């Protein structure tokens, strides 16, 4: 019986992974680079995201318009995203168009010219993107919270970069960063859908084997969590609260218990935060917990947008829920329901071709192997209430917590001792 997941490593280290899904009529392709905002020096902050934009702005044989026109002519969904540790360029199209999709994505990834005129146009686009985030307080408070929690480490900076950096970058800055960081050992091509692995490798191999290895670059520095109260005034109708706590890495063996803890704490509508702050007390429309995990560290936290006069009460309630999780084990029904919620999300997501492409790449980047969905489900099922209970004691520590508020009528004295719970 043929494997559904296959992997080929080219001579220069570029990895090609495919998952055959014969029932599908489409293919989803992603060209991933294990490089992101945390690999940038302070003066380079924003370059990874800028490259993501500029990749689509012209090659030696295609203009920016031709790239867009050819993708659209295929009925293709294409986009890209930049994170702290990875950048991905992806496209989804009918399986009959795989060869053309490979040709276009390979061309923009390998042959982008990073034209100075296109750069001038794209500066304005990214400045608008930065402005859009700053105009969205629920989104912007997370940026401020990361800065407060991670300090001067690159994880404490915005992926988008600063306005000053964006205005100062040159085409040569982009080319040098691209050449230095986009090395074959950090490139993974993942494709899911109705395809043949061998034929796909034949399409990709000749072009991607041309990438020459470069010199090594600095290792990522693991940051320390900062405990602080960070208040930011804005004349808005709400105060936006973001409470950050210690998290775990994306490869930590306790990550399955972490997922259950997040679900119970504030991950869905029946969670403790949602029920207490929204359903029972009507304090917030939007309230949730979150977890951000990286290869070597992570952050857990909670968000709520509330009336300024209810900010202190809301923070105290969030901390009370944390304290209760530290003092008593979750009951059998909460544990069971959280597991079913997580499994349901996993299986529903698995029906997406795009999700399968993402899982292929992320497993390879983080674990250097494919991890079947069934294995993940088994690990979730093995989590006990004791596992979750012990994890809360490690994560919910006042000395590793940071509180960030964005809004009006924020009185610093009122919140100085709020983390001493």
Steps between C-alpha positions, in 0.01 A plus 500: 500500500641838396564762765277806491777722643838508326818701541795567271808700599685663210879498488520855638268425793166633370224267619193409295203345682175385345177351628288320245128558543344325198144605588590869454476698176753758615858537617639736764867593471709694750861610475614541860812661640598444862572871540291772657494818702695355793799447271527872430732744673324811632602705196369219276160475671237474228722358224350149508153643457617745233653212301168315524339796322776554247510137387182566301629822338683371197759251376737485207220374274176615668378843610294540818186528285585187302550304823159609629335445161639147456400393850149639448468329161542167679222577748782478752494614863844636583648690792790512743559557869787586730534386860770525761666176389368418151398658172273324252400563139204288401244433229206269447360402162337215311723192478518539122682833553774368730775536240414865436472578872843344557642707216364832632581441868849375412560804283396760758694324776821445305506792255345804666690813400394719796464804278559838665191655337278219626659541844397866511139402432502220754632722779171686498304175505686372807472837676124471449512147641683625810244778534215250466636295792549810714142605422371163624543513879416132552783409263741774604482414871651160417796675334546715810462195724773311313736795546423515871539125544808430285682831539784569256495151350381483136183323622412832661497683167227520239532265202405799282802701614514868587402787274854636522650170385254457215576849371875435518533156336661486156481236227854396594392446863231262376734313265769458765254376763342262250837358395618464861189335645319321217737204505409154364520327838221726625271457199213252503249450221179332612219399268174323580230381266450281196856459380791263438803546724753395238355724232488791744868453590583492129323835457666667800842341519688660210416855608537469876825303478654815353493676841851505642562460875623811678676584823342428835317778684446576870296261710173617650527635853250359749342794687403531863146596595463843661258581778357847452188714487493684169238776465429673169250786472265520205173691470277201432172360626665194653806403695671207331661259744774254408645285774811302408636202693773245452437250221678197352678423176330351199690172550453472878359159606239687707356678196192274497420585862567865409236482228244356741584764761449776243167351392368479856633842597367707210519310173130468415150613595464260792841595642536655844597846378222523242235378740612715792583831334251498213209271573462544876617860550469662156839670534638428154390419148839360407686293760730204448824331596784432258829317470800593286767233468840522333782252452656577840247696707143625513238725654155427640251774562153649505330793325186699577357827372293674772354830617774713663314497829496118496868444416623428851210267577560313174871457566432372848252247361750375242761458772243328720437243228876442471525455876214252506667293228814494715313398813265228374510242223253532216218247532440199277233667290717806424789276405283282278332796329832675438641188339197462274520868403868469406449175310203645315703801391787278387281270291298783348819683406645182348234513229665815365768452234668820617510375858664175390766697314568710811518195730751332270734798512464577869565139602816498292621838626436427867553123524689403183236238427134455415273456801173328406179658625413175676815534712401850606152380597649215705719748688201724571305202633786409736492837683375477858356759737823469698702593190299819456513579872879469518540717191303787653748515788786541253334756274282720721772662709472874584874550453460389137189699417449828319189718481441735205209741471402723211222756543383811684472582869778258590625577851844350559472487879188284474683222320851502649437210740241314297739217400567406862238230516 
